């Protein structure tokens, strides 16, 4: 199954840690959201979308990619990192994927060091995240997806 993992990781590189670990373990091609928007993704059977979270949803560029560039009818999965996990951060992108007739295979999220906005004043939250266990969890999550 040909897979690409598309990501946006701008704050502290938290999400890229998950992306790099999954890509290394499974030999998956990666691309930033900007790179992927200019690519022909039709040859990929499975598309992963990975992003940090801001204001309760995936980064704006990732949301735009979902609206404008996600091919129809693909199997998709999501990875994310956030300061404090509500378990609902992939709801918007999952709905966007389903609207494009994509099958959502699953979602993996974990905490990531966050110094955005007022958190900067207190030195940030979720220091030390993602941990190695959380990174390994992303690798295990991908491995658990059905072929």
N, C-alpha and C positions, 0 to 999 in steps of 0.2 A: 504494500500500500504506500503510495507516494504521498509524503507529508511535508508541509512547510509550517513553521512556527513564526508568526508575525508578531512583533512586539513594539511597545512604546515604554521606555524605562528612563525617565528623565530626572527624577528627584534625587535619589541616592544610589541608583543602580540596583535596587532591591529586586525588581522583576527580572532584570537581565541575569541575575544569579540563578533564578529558576530556569529561565530559558537556556542558558549555557549548560546547566547540568543535564537537562532533558536531551538537548541536542547532542551533547557529547556521548551520553549513554546509548542513544538510539540512532545516531548518525543522521539526524534530521537537519534539513536546510533551515536557516533562519534568515529573516529580513526585517528591517525596521518597517514601521507603518508607511513611511514615506517611500521607501524602496518598493514595497509591495504594491502600492497604489499605481506604480508605473509598470508593473509586471503583468504578464498573461498568466493567470493562476488556473486556467482551465485544465491543465495537465495534472493538477494535484487532486487526489482523492479525499484527503483529510487536511483541514486547515485549523491550526491552533492560533488563538488570539490571546496575547498576554499583555497586561497593562497594569500600571499603578492605578490607584484610585484617588480622585480629587472631587470634593463636594458630593460624595456619595455615589459616584459612577466612574466608569473607566475614563481615562484621559480623553479630552475632547478630540484629538486627532484620531484616536482609535474608534470613537463613536462615529466620526465622519467616514472613516474607512469602511465601517460596517454598512453605512448608508449608501456609499457610492461605489465601492470596489469589491465587496464580497461577492464571489460568483454564486449563482443560484444552484440549489440542489446538492451542496457539498455536506460532508460530515464535518462538524466543527467541535472544538473543545476550547475551554477557557482557563487561563491561569491569571491570578492577580495577587498583588501585595497591597497592604493597606495599614494604616496606623492602628486601627481598631476594627476588627471584623464584625460586621453585622450579619453576614451570611447572605445578604441581598444585593451585593454590588454587581453581580453579573446578570441581574434580572433584565436590565435594559438591553444589553447586547444579545442576550439569549432570545428576547422577543424580536430583535432585529434579524437575527439569524433565521428564526422560524418564519418570519415574514418573507424571507427569500427562499423558502422551501428547503432550508438546511436542517439536518438532523443534529441536535445538540447531544453530544456523547457524554458530556460531564463538565464539571467545574471544580477547580482546585484553587483555594485562596488561603493565604496565610498573612501574618503580620509582617510589616516592614518598617524600618526606622523612618520616622516621620518628623520633620521639622517645619512643616508648612504653617504659614500664618502664625497664630498665637502660640503654637507648640514650640516655635523657635525661642520664645521668651523664657521657656522653662527647660531648654536644652533638648527638646524633642520627646517623643514617646516611642515605645516599642524599640528601645535601644537593644542592639545585639540581634535584631531580627532582619531578615529571616535567619533562623538558626540552621545548623547543618541538618538537624532532624526535619525541619520544615522543607529544606531544599530536597532532601532525600524523599520526603513525602510527595513532592511534585513529580519526581522521577517514578516513584511507585504508582502514582495516579495515572501517568501516561501509560505505564506498562499494563495497567488494569483495563485499559480501554479495549473493547472488542475489535477484532480485525474485521 
